[in-house]
């Protein structure tokens, strides 16, 4: 069967599979980001947490997490 496929067809199939994996990875990353934020900010509403994940998706997620975690730590130290 594979012998009958052209190089372009094989390339197209591989590209589609790569895009699926990339989309799944993004979905998992967003779910993980939500779970992490939920752990550090249990008082925040789910819609606010999803909003933060969307903002993080636009910006560098790592930097945003560091900012929010440091902010939470400062709030706890102030108490």
BELLIN-V225355 format. One record per pair of residues at least 6 apart in sequence whose C-alpha atoms are under 6 Angstrom apart, sorted by the first residue. I is the first residue (numbers start at 1). GAP is how many residues later the second one is. D is the distance in Angstrom with one decimal. If there is no record, write none. Layout:
BEGIN
i->{I	I}
gap->{GAP	GAP}
d->{D	D}
END
This chain:
BEGIN
none
END
